[in-house]
């Protein structure tokens, strides 16, 4: 172990390690003293990882060398335990940037799922911000709590609630509302009441029919402007000494992201507008 390395770069008991073999296969291991990591390539003790630097190499009892690194959020959300389909990193990053999730923001999320979006939002709002996350299923809330706690050390500004936001919610003066729900249009009137002026509404939906309905509802409220819908496609590339080519597989359609900004109703105009 490098004695000069900051503590946050050293593996500790109770943390996760991402183990990668020579073919790029990945394994997520929760480090516990006295436990073993085992695969078809052999085994090594968790004690060998605990106290070492992230980026260290572990040798199995069969002589294979594996890389041990601390998982990034992208690594963790793809490999963490789940009940529902998790948000892909490409969508999480887009929502954080286009939804302008900033340190200190007051955010309401609905559709906690397995917690991928929850942990991304919580880390983005920082210690000065707050996040309230709703789901209609207790098992989803429990899974979200476990996954977020495994990735983030401080979750004191996260409130998980069992409830149906289609019926409304008590939070007010929100900066952002972020939804991953089957029928997000039911939340639009409540979001219009709860968001501060200039606040941003974000909805993630897998089908174009959902997008059409939520956009129609946003327009009908006359309190949301700057509406846009986007789809993010991720195309990896293989770069070697002799060739540069796209991978045979890509992360294509996962869903559509719709964003709107709360504004005061547009005043009537005497000027004829051109289409």
JOHU-V786339 format. One record per helix or strand of 3 or more residues. SS is the DSSP state (helix for helix, strand for strand). FROM is the first residue (numbers start at 1). TO is the last residue. If there is no record, write none. Layout:
ss=SS from=FROM to=TO
ss=SS from=FROM to=TO
This chain:
ss=helix from=7 to=9
ss=strand from=16 to=20
ss=strand from=26 to=30
ss=strand from=36 to=39
ss=strand from=42 to=45
ss=helix from=46 to=49
ss=strand from=56 to=59
ss=strand from=65 to=69
ss=helix from=73 to=79
ss=helix from=89 to=98
ss=strand from=106 to=110
ss=helix from=116 to=125
ss=strand from=130 to=135
ss=helix from=138 to=151
ss=strand from=158 to=162
ss=helix from=165 to=167
ss=strand from=174 to=179
ss=helix from=184 to=194
ss=strand from=195 to=205
ss=helix from=208 to=221
ss=strand from=224 to=231
ss=strand from=237 to=239
ss=strand from=244 to=246
ss=strand from=256 to=262
